[in-house]
Amino acid sequence: MKARVTIMLKDGVLDPQGEAIRHALGSLGHQGVNGVRQGKIIELELDETDPETARTEVTRMCEGLLANTVIEKYSVEIG
């Protein structure tokens, strides 16, 4: 079973990398981009076959290692 975790900075947390991307896009002539937030996607290949058990386990992974829950939010897709 596959799991996909999307991790983004929480609203209100400064995103210097996103701001650098926004600035670079403007420098390359891409106008009208008013904000950029960057994040990361982690794909996991799991042995688990039960979707709810997999979601619970991946959530534990996010809380324990994959996401810094003080400044980041995450979502889990199981499929």
N, C-alpha and C positions, 0 to 999 in steps of 0.2 A: 504494500500500500504506500502511496506517496502522500507527503504532507508538504505544504508550502507555507512558510512563515514570512509575512511582510512586516518589517519593522520601520517605524518612522519616529522622528522626534515629536514629542507632544507639542500641541499648540502653545505658543508663548515662549518656547525654548528657542533661543537664537540658533540659526543654521548658517554658519559661515561658509560652509561648502556650497550650500544652495545659493547663497548670495554671490559667491564667486562664479558659479555657473550662469546666474542671471546676468551678471556684468559681462562675462565672456560672450554670451549670446548677443547682447547689445553691441559689443565691439565687432561682432561678425555680421552686423546688419540686420539681425532679427529683432525688430521693434515690437513693442506691445506686450512684452513679457514683464509683468509687474511683480511676480514672485515665483520663487522656485524652492521647493522642499525636496531634499534628496533623502533616500533611505536605502534599505538593503532587503534582498529576498534570499531566504535560505530554503533550499529544497532538500527534503529528507526522504530516503527510501527506508521504509519500516517493514519488519517482519509481521507486525500486528495485522490481523484481518478484520477486526471489529472497529468500525469507524469511531464510535464513542470512546472506546478504550484508547485508540490512537490519539484522539483529540486531547484526552486527559493527560496522556503521557507527553505529548508535544507541548501542552500548556505548562507542565512541570519543567520541561527543558527550557522554555522561554523564561519562566520565573527564576530559574536557578542559574542560567548561563547565557542564553542567546540574546536576551534583551536587558538593558539597564532600565528597569521599570520606574526609576526615579525621573528619568528624562525622556524615556521612549515608550511608545505604545506599540502593540503588535496585534496582528490578526492571524488566525490559523485556518487554512483550507485543507480539508482531507479529501482525497479522491483517488 
